Every structure is written in structure tokens, then in C-alpha cells.
Amino acid sequence: MPSTHQENTQDHLRFIADGLEAGTFLRLRGMINALHPAEIAHMLEALQPNDRIVVWRLVAPELRGEILVELSDEVRTTLVDVTDTQTLIAAVAKLETDDLADLIQNLPEVVTGQILLALDNQNRRRLEAVLSYPEDSAGGLMNLDVVTVRPDVSVLVVLRYLRSRGQMPDLTDSLFIVDRTDHYLGALPLTVLLTSDEKQAVDELMLEDLHPISATSPASEVAMLFEQKNLVSAPVIDTDGRLIGRITVDDVMDVIRDEAEHSLMGHAGLAEDTDIFAPVFISARRRSVWLGINLITAFIASAVIGLFEVTLQQVVSLAILMPIVASMGGIAGSQTLTLVIRGIALRHIGEANAFQVLTKELGVGAVNGILWAVIVAFIAGYWFDDAILGLVIGVALVINLICAALAGAIIPLLMLRFDIDPALAGGVVLTTITDVIGFMAFLGLSSIFIQQLSH
């Protein structure tokens, strides 16, 4: 059954479609602006380009900045192009530093320059600090809005300080303890603060086991750390150990979603931010690249088949059985490839245990190869009343499934060594290998047996 969220989204889309058709823009404006910015962004991505622009113009100016942060790069660029400079500046002016840093890199230079000029010196320095780190690093994810206290003050002093602030940054679950030179010392959870004696000193209560994250750490490692330790927020330090910001779980959720989309779309050779409603010719051009690569690999497999043209003419049944060998190898290899890519992403597989993974997958390939070889050999032999044909396809299956397991394990490891994304290119390489080896084994063995029988 569809979830309530899915049902609501479809209801909203139908309401928008009916409203656009009827021209009831006032009602549309009220409904759209009553939604959360993330919900509006989700709907905008589900609309046709022309309808998307109309709905965007109905969005309240104060919501546009938060909506732009939630949109995919391609859709965001489209909406930025149809929005005037002053409206854009007003939309992003009140964003938090980390959100502004994510957004500003996708804005036109004239807009970026005016936004920087509109910021005060403190906020400009904060923004430049975030932009100095790669987007996919802890420094690129961090928010500079951090509450810090000294270790030598009492709980009462901290409580008075918090009351004087008037408000706390979102998702604050701990205060971070620093010395007079801003070096990170530890964390004081709010639950501990609120339940401790007011006379106790902070250094008696602070936790030293909440280790800080280096600003240069990859975003994927940050996401794994949050998942393993169930963190809500974590401190970020520079190379000198000084506290420079914090990362919160909402930023990490974005990383996890982006990685999942990258993995899913990468298997089809597509970027994770691809607009589903992009113009036909633009979409066709993007997909044609991988179709062309796949065509080349298909010609390679066909060339292998062509080497055994005489054999195929003599035994037509081989052409009927060939897809079985290639298909079984492809599926077996894909299983191993997916498992290894996931293991690499989760840091379960590395140089220390790669050999063990390889030998285990070879064992799986051998067991499955023998099991299905017996089944397929029996079916093929009975089908064509030819025991030798059954034996040939059985042996070919064993060879292909073992090679498929070997390729599925080695390909992602080799690609990582050469800085190639295995999620994007691994499937194409694997398919070529399993097809070539499968056809070579099946048709090669068939040729040998035919020659032996002819003599």
C-alpha cells in the first residue's frame, strides 16, 4: 500500500494540476505556501518544467531559499535562471551558513558577488571558512553556529548564559567545551547539564569520549560515524585541534540520500540529480553516451560469437542455449559486484580482507556453478536428446560462474585503485567479461567436441 506521504504528495499534485488548468492561482498559492519547504521542493521536482516555473512564482519569497537548498542541482539551476537577482539575494540572505555554502556554488557569479557584499564581516568570514573545504568533506557539511563553554565554569553559570542567549541552534543536544584558544576538550550533553547540581564545574561533567571529526574527513566517513554511534550532532575541528563548527544529523541524512541515489542511478550510467522531466533531446543525449559504450561491449561479445560461426552453422541448438550461459554469468557476477561495492562503501572491505572476500566469492561461484550446471545439463541433454551438448553447457556454466564471481570481486577494487567509480562503470565492464567468457567457454568447448566427434 502507498504511504500516507505518497498519498498526500499525489493529492497535492492533482490539486496543482487542476488549479493550473482552472487558473485558480490564489487557492494554489495558499495550499503551496502552507507546506514545508522540503515538501514544496519534492512537488516541484515532480512537475513538468513549464508547470514548475508557474508554481515557483507562486511560492512565498521567504520560503524560496530553503526550497532551493532542498532541490536537485538540475531543477535548482532551472529555477535560478528564471528568478531575478534581487529576489534570489533576498531568498538566500537568511539561510544558515552551511546551507548557503551548498547553494552559493550553484548561483550565477553576479548573484554570488552581491550576496557576499550583503553579508556582514562575521558572516562573510564564516561562509568563506565553509567554502574553503570540499563540498563532500566534514568541513563542507559543518554549521558554524556552535554553543561553547569553558571547562572551569559552574553549571549555574552555563544555565544563565543559555538563558541570556534567548535561543539555541537547531538540533543542539550537547554543548562543546573549549579552552581559551578554542581547542576542543569535550562535550556536555544537555541532559547532563539539566540534571546536575548547579555548583558542579563543567570539567567534572563533560564527556571526553565524543571524539571530534576532522574538517578534512570525507562526508561518507562522517555519515558512517553518525550511523554507528547514533549521533545527533558532532564537533568539527581543524588541523590544529580547534573547534570550528559542528555537523548535525539532518546534514548527514542528505549525504546518505545522495549516496543511495548515486549508487542506484550509477548502475544505469545516470547522475543522481538527473531531472526526470528534462527535455527529450537533453535526456537522450545523456543516455546515449552509455548506450554507445554498451554497444561497443555488445560488438565485442558478437565478435567472439563470430569466431565460432562454423560451429554454430553445424549445431543450431548452440544458438538457442547461448543466452542461458551469458545470463547466468551476468546475474552471478552482478550479485558479487553489488555485494563488494556495498562492502567498500561501508568500509567492510579493504586491503586487509580483500583476499578473503575473493576466495569466499570464488567458492560461492563454484558451488552455484556445479549446482546449476547439473540442472541445466540435464535439461539441455533431454531437450535436444544430446548428452554431449548437456555436458558442454554444464562445464561452460561452471567456468562462467566462477569467472563471474572473480570479476565481480576484482572489478570494483581495481576501479577504486584507479579512481574510477565502480557504481558507475562496474556493471558495463562486468557484463562484457561474463558475456565474452561465457560465449568463449560454451562455443569453444562445443568446437572441440565437434572436431573430436568428426574424427
C-alpha positions in Angstrom: 0.0 0.0 0.0 1.2 3.5 -0.7 2.3 5.5 2.4 0.4 8.5 3.7 3.2 10.7 2.5 2.9 9.3 -1.0 -0.9 9.8 -1.0 -0.6 13.4 0.2 2.0 14.1 -2.5 -0.2 12.7 -5.2 -3.2 14.6 -3.8 -1.2 17.8 -3.9 0.0 17.2 -7.4 -3.6 16.6 -8.6 -4.7 19.8 -6.8 -1.9 21.7 -8.6 -2.8 20.2 -12.0 -6.5 21.1 -11.5 -5.6 24.6 -10.2 -3.3 25.3 -13.1 -5.9 24.1 -15.6 -8.7 26.2 -14.0 -6.5 29.2 -13.3 -7.3 29.3 -9.6 -3.9 30.7 -8.7 -5.0 32.3 -5.4 -6.1 28.9 -4.0 -2.9 27.3 -5.3 -0.7 29.9 -3.6 -2.4 29.3 -0.2 -2.1 25.5 -0.5 1.6 25.6 -1.7 2.8 28.1 1.0 1.2 26.1 3.8 3.5 23.2 3.1 7.0 22.6 4.5 9.8 23.8 2.1 11.0 20.2 1.6 7.5 19.2 0.5 7.3 22.1 -1.9 10.7 21.1 -3.3 9.6 17.5 -3.7 6.5 18.6 -5.7 8.5 21.0 -7.9 10.7 18.1 -9.0 7.6 16.1 -9.8 6.1 18.8 -12.1 6.6 19.4 -15.8 9.2 22.2 -16.5 6.5 24.8 -17.5 4.2 24.0 -14.6 7.3 24.0 -12.3 8.0 27.6 -13.2 4.4 28.7 -12.7 4.3 27.1 -9.2 7.7 28.5 -8.3 6.4 32.0 -8.9 3.5 31.4 -6.5 5.9 30.4 -3.7 6.3 33.0 -0.9 9.7 34.8 -1.1 10.6 33.9 2.5 10.4 30.1 1.6 12.4 30.2 -1.6 15.8 30.0 -0.1 15.0 26.8 2.0 13.3 25.3 -1.1 16.4 25.9 -3.3 18.6 24.1 -0.8 16.3 21.0 -1.0 16.2 20.8 -4.8 18.4 18.7 -7.0 21.1 20.7 -8.9 19.4 20.5 -12.2 16.0 21.6 -11.1 17.6 24.3 -8.9 19.5 25.7 -11.9 16.3 25.9 -13.9 14.5 27.9 -11.3 17.5 30.2 -10.6 17.6 31.0 -14.3 14.0 32.3 -14.2 14.4 34.3 -10.9 15.7 37.9 -10.9 18.9 38.7 -9.0 17.3 40.8 -6.2 14.7 38.1 -5.5 17.5 35.5 -5.3 19.5 37.6 -2.9 16.5 38.1 -0.6 15.7 34.4 -0.8 19.1 33.2 0.4 20.1 36.0 2.7 18.7 34.4 5.9 19.9 30.8 5.2 22.3 29.2 7.7 26.0 29.2 6.7 26.2 25.5 5.7 23.0 25.8 3.6 24.3 29.0 2.0 27.6 27.4 1.2 25.9 24.5 -0.6 23.7 26.8 -2.6 26.1 29.7 -3.4 28.3 27.5 -5.6 25.4 26.9 -8.0 24.4 30.5 -8.3 25.4 33.0 -11.1 28.6 34.9 -10.3 26.7 38.3 -10.3 24.4 36.9 -7.6 27.2 35.3 -5.6 29.1 38.6 -5.5 26.1 40.6 -4.4 25.3 38.0 -1.7 28.8 38.3 -0.3 28.6 42.1 -0.3 25.3 41.9 1.5 26.8 39.8 4.4 28.4 41.5 7.4 32.1 40.8 8.1 31.4 38.0 10.6 29.0 36.0 8.4 31.3 36.6 5.3 34.2 35.1 7.2 32.0 32.2 8.4 30.9 31.5 4.8 34.4 31.7 3.5 35.5 29.2 6.2 33.0 26.6 5.0 33.7 27.2 1.3 37.4 26.6 1.9 36.7 22.9 2.4 35.5 20.5 -0.3 31.7 20.1 -0.6 31.9 16.4 0.2 34.0 16.8 3.4 33.1 17.4 7.0 34.2 21.0 6.6 31.8 21.4 3.7 29.0 19.9 5.7 29.5 21.8 9.0 27.5 24.6 10.5 29.4 27.3 12.3 26.6 28.1 14.8 28.1 26.3 17.8 27.5 26.9 21.6 30.8 26.6 23.5 31.6 27.0 27.2 34.8 26.9 29.3 35.6 23.9 31.5 36.2 25.9 34.7 32.7 27.4 35.0 29.8 26.0 37.0 26.5 24.6 35.8 24.8 27.7 37.1 26.9 30.0 35.0 26.2 27.9 31.9 22.5 27.9 32.5 22.5 31.7 33.0 24.5 32.0 29.7 22.0 29.9 27.8 19.1 31.9 29.1 20.8 35.1 28.1 21.2 33.8 24.5 17.4 33.5 24.2 17.5 30.6 21.7 19.6 27.6 20.8 20.8 26.4 17.4 18.6 23.7 15.9 19.4 20.1 16.9 21.6 21.1 19.8 21.9 18.1 22.1 25.3 19.0 23.6 27.5 22.0 24.4 31.1 21.8 23.3 33.9 22.5 25.8 36.9 24.5 24.6 39.9 26.2 26.2 40.8 29.8 25.8 42.4 29.1 22.4 39.3 27.2 21.2 40.9 23.8 21.3 38.2 21.1 21.7 38.2 19.4 25.1 34.9 17.5 25.3 31.1 17.7 25.2 28.4 18.4 27.8 25.1 16.8 26.9 22.0 19.0 27.7 20.5 16.0 29.6 23.5 16.0 32.0 23.5 19.8 32.3 19.9 20.0 33.3 20.0 17.1 35.8 23.3 18.1 37.6 23.9 20.2 40.7 24.3 23.9 39.8 27.5 24.1 41.8 29.3 21.5 39.9 32.0 22.5 37.4 31.8 21.7 33.7 35.1 19.8 33.7 33.6 17.4 36.2 30.6 16.6 34.0 31.9 16.8 30.4 32.3 13.7 28.2 35.7 13.2 26.6 34.7 10.2 24.6 32.8 12.2 22.0 35.7 12.4 19.6 35.8 15.4 17.2 35.7 15.0 13.4 38.5 16.4 11.3 37.3 19.0 8.8 39.0 17.1 6.0 37.3 13.8 6.7 35.2 12.6 3.7 31.4 13.0 4.0 30.9 9.2 3.6 33.0 8.6 6.8 31.0 11.2 8.7 27.7 9.5 7.7 29.1 6.1 8.8 30.2 7.6 12.2 26.8 9.1 12.8 25.1 5.8 11.9 27.4 3.7 14.1 27.2 5.9 17.2 23.6 7.2 16.7 24.8 10.8 16.9 22.6 13.9 16.7 25.5 16.3 16.4 29.3 16.1 16.4 32.1 18.7 16.7 34.4 19.5 13.8 38.0 20.6 14.3 40.7 22.0 12.1 44.2 20.6 11.7 45.3 22.3 14.9 42.5 20.8 17.0 40.5 24.0 17.3 36.7 23.7 17.2 35.4 25.3 14.0 31.9 24.0 13.7 29.5 21.1 14.1 27.7 18.6 11.9 24.1 17.7 12.6 22.1 14.6 11.7 20.0 16.4 9.1 23.1 17.2 7.1 24.2 13.5 7.3 20.7 12.4 6.1 21.4 14.4 2.9 24.7 12.6 2.5 23.1 9.2 2.9 20.3 10.0 0.5 22.8 11.3 -2.1 25.0 8.2 -1.8 22.0 5.9 -2.2 20.8 7.9 -5.3 24.3 7.8 -6.7 24.5 4.1 -6.3 21.1 3.5 -7.8 21.4 5.8 -10.8 25.0 4.9 -11.3 24.1 1.4 -12.3 22.2 2.9 -15.3 25.0 5.4 -16.1 23.0 8.4 -14.9 23.8 11.2 -12.5 21.9 11.2 -9.2 20.5 14.7 -9.8 19.0 13.9 -13.2 15.7 15.7 -13.7 13.1 13.1 -14.7 11.3 15.8 -16.7 14.3 17.2 -18.5 13.7 17.9 -22.2 13.6 14.8 -24.5 16.8 15.7 -26.5 18.8 16.6 -23.4 17.8 13.3 -21.7 18.5 11.3 -25.0 22.0 12.9 -25.3 23.0 12.0 -21.7 21.8 8.4 -22.0 23.3 7.9 -25.5 26.8 8.0 -24.0 26.2 4.8 -22.0 24.2 3.3 -24.8 27.2 3.8 -27.1 29.5 2.2 -24.5 27.2 -0.7 -24.2 27.0 -1.0 -28.0 30.8 -1.3 -28.1 30.8 -4.1 -25.5 28.0 -5.8 -27.4 30.1 -5.8 -30.6 33.0 -7.3 -28.6 30.7 -10.2 -27.5 29.4 -10.5 -31.1 32.9 -10.7 -32.4 33.6 -13.6 -30.0 30.5 -15.4 -31.3 31.7 -14.7 -34.9 34.8 -16.7 -34.2 32.6 -19.8 -33.9 30.4 -19.2 -37.0 31.2 -22.6 -38.5 30.4 -24.4 -35.2 27.0 -22.5 -34.9 26.1 -23.5 -38.5 26.8 -27.1 -37.7 24.9 -27.2 -34.4 22.0 -24.8 -34.5 21.0 -25.8 -30.9 24.0 -23.9 -29.6 22.4 -20.6 -30.6 19.3 -21.5 -28.6 21.4 -22.3 -25.5 23.9 -19.4 -25.6 21.8 -16.8 -23.8 21.5 -19.2 -20.8 25.3 -19.2 -20.2 25.6 -15.4 -20.6 22.6 -14.7 -18.5 23.6 -16.9 -15.6 27.1 -15.5 -15.6 25.7 -11.9 -15.7 23.4 -12.5 -12.7 26.0 -14.2 -10.6 28.6 -11.5 -11.4 26.1 -8.7 -10.5 25.4 -10.3 -7.2 29.1 -10.3 -6.3 29.7 -6.8 -7.7 26.8 -5.3 -5.7 27.9 -7.1 -2.5 31.5 -5.9 -2.9 30.5 -2.3 -3.8 28.3 -2.1 -0.7 31.1 -3.6 1.4 33.6 -1.0 0.1 31.0 1.8 0.8 30.5 0.6 4.4 34.3 0.2 4.9 33.8 -3.6 5.4 36.1 -4.5 2.6 39.7 -3.2 2.1 43.2 -4.3 1.5 43.3 -6.2 4.8 40.5 -8.6 3.9 40.1 -8.4 0.1 41.7 -11.8 -0.5 39.3 -13.5 2.0 36.4 -11.9 0.2 37.8 -13.0 -3.2 38.3 -16.7 -2.1 34.8 -16.8 -0.5 33.1 -15.5 -3.7 35.1 -18.0 -5.8 33.7 -20.7 -3.5 30.2 -19.4 -3.9 30.7 -19.3 -7.7 32.0 -22.8 -7.8 29.1 -24.2 -5.7 26.4 -22.4 -7.7 28.2 -23.3 -10.9 28.2 -27.0 -10.2 24.6 -27.0 -8.8 23.1 -25.2 -11.8 25.4 -27.0 -14.3 23.9 -30.3 -13.3 20.4 -28.9 -13.7 21.0 -27.2 -17.0 23.0 -30.1 -18.4 20.2 -32.5 -17.7 17.5 -30.2 -19.2 19.6 -29.4 -22.3 20.5 -33.1 -22.8 16.9 -34.2 -22.5 15.6 -31.2 -24.6 17.9 -31.9 -27.6 18.5 -35.6 -26.9 22.2 -34.9 -26.8 24.2 -35.9 -23.7 27.4 -34.3 -25.0 25.6 -30.9 -25.5 24.4 -31.1 -21.9 27.9 -31.8 -20.7 29.3 -28.9 -22.7 26.8 -26.3 -21.4 27.3 -27.7 -17.9 31.1 -27.2 -18.0 30.7 -23.8 -19.6 28.3 -22.7 -16.8 30.8 -23.7 -14.1 33.6 -21.8 -15.9 31.5 -18.7 -16.4 30.0 -18.6 -12.8 33.5 -18.9 -11.3 34.9 -16.2 -13.6 31.8 -14.0 -12.9 32.5 -14.2 -9.2 36.1 -13.4 -9.7 35.3 -10.4 -11.9 32.6 -9.2 -9.6 35.0 -9.1 -6.7 38.1 -7.7 -8.5 36.5 -5.1 -10.8 35.4 -2.6 -8.0 38.7 -3.0 -6.2 40.7 -2.3 -9.3 38.5 0.7 -10.2 38.9 2.3 -6.8 42.7 2.0 -7.2 42.4 4.0 -10.5 39.9 6.5 -9.0 37.0 5.2 -11.1 33.6 4.9 -9.5 32.7 1.2 -9.6 29.0 2.0 -9.1 29.0 4.0 -12.4 31.1 1.8 -14.6 31.4 -1.6 -12.9 28.2 -3.1 -14.4 29.3 -2.4 -18.0 32.7 -3.9 -17.6 31.3 -7.0 -15.7 28.6 -7.6 -18.4 31.3 -7.6 -21.1 33.5 -10.0 -19.2 30.8 -12.5 -18.4 29.4 -12.4 -22.0 32.8 -12.9 -23.6 33.9 -15.7 -21.2 30.5 -17.4 -21.3 30.4 -17.4 -25.1 34.1 -18.4 -25.4 33.7 -21.3 -23.0 30.5 -22.6 -24.4 31.3 -22.3 -28.1 35.0 -23.2 -27.6 34.1 -26.4 -25.8 31.5 -27.2 -28.4 34.0 -26.7 -31.2 36.4 -29.1 -29.5 33.8 -31.8 -29.1 32.5 -31.4 -32.6 36.1 -31.8 -34.0 36.7 -34.8 -31.9 33.4 -36.4 -33.0 34.1 -35.7 -36.6 37.4 -37.6 -36.4 
